[in-house]
Every structure is written in structure tokens, then in C-alpha cells.
Amino acid sequence: FRMELPCWCLLLLSCLESLSANNDFFTSIGQMTDLLYTEKDLVTSLKDYIRAEENKLEQVKRWADRLDSLTSTATQDPEGFLGHPVNAFKLMKRLNTEWGNLESLVLSDTTDGFISNLTIQRKYFPTEEDQTGAAKALLRLQDTYNLDANTISTGDLPGVKHKNRMTVEDCYELGKVAYAEADYYHTELWMAQALRQLEEGEESPLDKVTILDYLSYAIYQQGDLKRALEYTKKLLQLGGSSFSLIPERKKYEMLCRGEGVRMTSRRQSRLFCRYYDNKHNPRFVLAPVKQQDEWDRPYIVRYIDIISEAEMEKIKQLAKPRLRRATISNPVTGVLETAPYRISKRRATVHDPQTGKLTTAHYRVSKSAWLTAYEDPVVEKINQRIEDLTGLEMDTAEELQVANYGVGGQYEPHFDFGRKDEPDAFKELGTGNRIATWLFYMSDVSAGGATVFPDVGASVGPQKGTAVFWYNLFASGEGDYSTRHAACPVLVGNKWVSNKWIHERGQEWRRPCGLSENE
């Protein structure tokens, strides 16, 4: 099989020579016929690979069967079996030589021929432009000859000899091509066809939520608000409404287990990763940082490799001697208090001695310490890095808080900002509300420990050396209630984080106020 590869490659290269200078395959049926032969050659190569794998497995199976029978007999009377000198010799030979040969056989790579052929032919494959062009051609034919989507999908075209049905994925791809061109008319037709085939029982890796997301939006863009609302309701029933009706505690636990709302493909397509220098900040022009979108609403971004191993160790070293029970902001008085621990699932209330009011208790199982910028150059350097990347003033921010979560360590759902019914929140600081949160992950966690946002279904996993950032307040100064979040219990591992709560004062020129409430 392998000896034939060089000849095969030379033949293949000569056969494909004529294709090397061509592109736009979809514009010529004549050129596209060459692709059929290319695909046929690939199938032949794939079958050769399968036969080689089957042959190897058959040899291994025969060896295993033979040794299974032999060892079963030998272990019934080991001394008597090895008393025969031939058996003793053959045991030495098997273990010294034959098992080595078997190891070589198992480790032998039979994929070389197929992968080599595929690599060679891939250079002459159609491009994304070809695929899009062929899709657009189908849409043009649909309009010109007034064909409905089902007719094309079933292949029932006049005069055809070789009928071929389109799958749910095929219809979905056509709809996506139309969507990318803002052609919402054809988006609707083909997403509806994909949905129809899915509801008729066709198996597909796609789900209704993904298709309905595109379908409802396409109908909305065409102005049919009533139908768009109907499809949106179906979408919510399948992918979100039932989740939104679940009690917060249950949602929190579901998200910690990796369950809950799954973001649709259309929303996922709007999330990107990038190299980021925050409008050409001098510190990052030559070495921009890696930034990736984690969620869209609220907008949560993660910075990759944003804090070094040495910096993390220094922060931990500074924090360890002064770790104390974590504090939380009392929702009535605004004063920082030691967080209570919770054992039962029932939410408790605490009594505020000043007002006499009962208020919901927030539970946190961790120890924390606060580090000021003048204590060590590393802390000052980290604060400056946060300022450079966010563009926000750090002089009015709270000190860097370092937290280490113990057994089952967690922080139940809470807001970082003070709500309207908490007029005295952070009053003692005199720096206004918490406008944003920056959170460093300073350890990997084997299991558990994610940061979750129960209201929206977002889950952000702890990844050592990264940091996440989000705004708690809209530009108008109103609180963004979708930022309610929690730290899931650590199941296995040791979780270290450090966070910076950034306040309103000093941001007047850095983040100007918005004109609308939710801007």
C-alpha cells in the first residue's frame, strides 16, 4: 500500500495539473466534473486506508486469541507448564521478541497514504467562494423558475435523472448564505424548509432553537411582527423561557453543573477573539493582549495570559498571611460585613440593627485579603494594567481583593453594584457605585468553580492567567440587572482569584454618561 504512494502521487499531480490555475468552479459545469473524479479518487484512497486498518486489527485479534488460549492453559499449572523446556523457551521468546513486534504493529501508522492524498488534493478543492456561489445560484434558479424550497430540497426538478435530496444542514446552509447577504426573504424560505424537515423526523445535528433563531429574525426584518412574535415564543419555549421561570437557586445549581441555556448559533457568530491594544495604548501597541468575547448580553470579555506566573505567586504570597473570612456589602447599610456560611438550601434573612428590617443574606465560603498599591510594585503594576486595558480610573477603585475558596468554596448569586433600594451602598467609600468588575483567575480548578450569571444562563470557567471584565452599570448610571452572578462551589481543586471593583467617580471623561436608561 505504501510502496504505491509515490506513483499515485505523481499520477494525481499530473491529473490535477489543469485545475491548479482555475478557480470559481461553480461557474462551469465542465470544470466541476473534474471535481467528481477528484472525489472518487479520495474515496478509493479512503477505502485503501480502511482495508489497511482492518488488516492490522485482524492480525492483533488473531494474536490476542492465540495468547488467550495459551495463557489460560499455562496458568492452571504454571510450574508443570514451564517444566517443559520448549514452553520455557517460547515464553522467553514471546516476551523478548514477539510482544515487541506486536507493539510495532499496533503503533504502525496506516493513515500516511490517505492523509498524503488528501493533502495533495486539498490544494485543488473548491473555496468558500465556490460554495457560496453555488448557493446563490440555487437561490437565483428558485426565483427565476418560481420553485418552492421543498421542490428543490426533494430534487423534483423537471428532466432530472439523478435526484438527490437536501438535508436539514443543506437547507440551513442556504439560509445562512442568504442571511449573510441580508436577504431575509430567502433566509425565511430555507430556514422554514430546514425546520419542516426536522419536524418530519429527519435526523440532524442541528436543533430547532438554532433554526428558529434565524427564522424569527428574518420574518421580523421583513416587517411581519405578528408571525415573528409567534416564532419567538416557540424559540423561548424551546431554548429559554422554561429556564427563565426556574427559581434562581435552581438555575444557579444547573449552571454550575454545566446545564441551562445554550447560546444560539446566530448569537455565537457575533462573538470574536482579537488582539487588543485599547485604542493604541503605548504599553500594548507592540505587544497587544489576547481578548475574547465570553458573552454578549451582558458583554463579558476575557483577557488571555494577562497575568504572569510570577505575578500570581507574588499576589498569593502577599495575601496568605492576612486571609480572613470574606466580607460582603450589607444591602441595607452598605457596610462591609463578614459573610455568613449557609448549610441548608433555604434562603435566610438577616436582621439589620439600625433599620430593624429583614434583608436577604448572601453566603460566601472563602477567605480574602486586600492589597494596596503601595505595598508592592507588583500590585501597582497590575492596577496600571487594568487601567490601561479598561481605560478607567483606578484611583477611586477599591483595593485589589484576593480570595481563596475552601472546601465547597462558593459565593451565591449577588450584584456587585448597589441598587436603588440601597441608597447607602458604598457610602463610606465616597466614590459612587461600582461601575465595573475585573476578575483575575489565579489557578486552574479541576472541577467546579465557574462564575455563572443565572439570569442570562452565562457560565465562565476559571482559567489560570486570565481575567474577565464586565460593566455593572449602563452608561446612564442605571444598574445592569443581568450582571447578577455567583461563584460555583469548588468540587475538586483549589481556587484563587483576585478582583478589582471599579467605581463611578473619576470616570466622567473616560466613560461619558448615556442619554437613555439602558444605554
Disulfide bonds with the S-S distance in Angstrom:
Cys256-Cys488 1.98
